[in-house]
Amino acid sequence: MPTGQVIEDGTLSRKVAQPLSNQDWQGGKKDERLYGKVRAEKQKVIRKKYDQIKMFLDERSRRLWAANEANAFGEGGVRGVAEALEMSRMTVIEGRSCRGQSKGAIGRR
């Protein structure tokens, strides 16, 4: 594409694009308010699901379930799930470490 031409609505235009100054660029900033709202909503959904199934979970299955939810949560999942379920982060981390092991390899206490 020749210099000074801009594509608008799928057609080539002769308009010159104005360069962005450092003040115009907002792509690198995070909106912490939005992140907090999304995080809180995810935690609320996790807590609701947990409240519905907790009576069927023993300690091991609770750890495994929390670890899977942490993976689905995305970045900050361990902390987010631990806060939502009011459990230790180490409980979620232990669940991650035993996901690949069979039931017999871990054993029940």
Residue pairs with C-beta under 8 A, 6 or more apart in sequence:
1 7
1 12
4 14
4 16
5 12
5 13
5 14
5 15
6 12
6 13
6 15
6 16
6 17
7 13
8 15
39 76
39 80
42 73
42 80
42 84
43 80
43 81
43 83
43 84
44 84
46 69
46 73
46 80
46 81
46 84
46 85
47 84
47 85
49 69
50 65
50 84
50 85
53 65
54 62
57 65
58 108
60 98
60 106
60 108
62 91
62 95
63 91
63 92
63 94
63 95
63 98
64 95
64 98
64 99
65 95
66 81
66 82
66 85
66 87
66 91
66 92
66 95
67 92
67 93
67 95
67 96
67 99
68 95
68 99
69 77
69 81
70 77
70 78
70 80
70 81
70 92
70 95
70 96
71 77
71 96
73 80
73 81
78 89
78 92
78 93
78 96
79 89
81 92
82 88
82 89
82 91
82 92
98 106
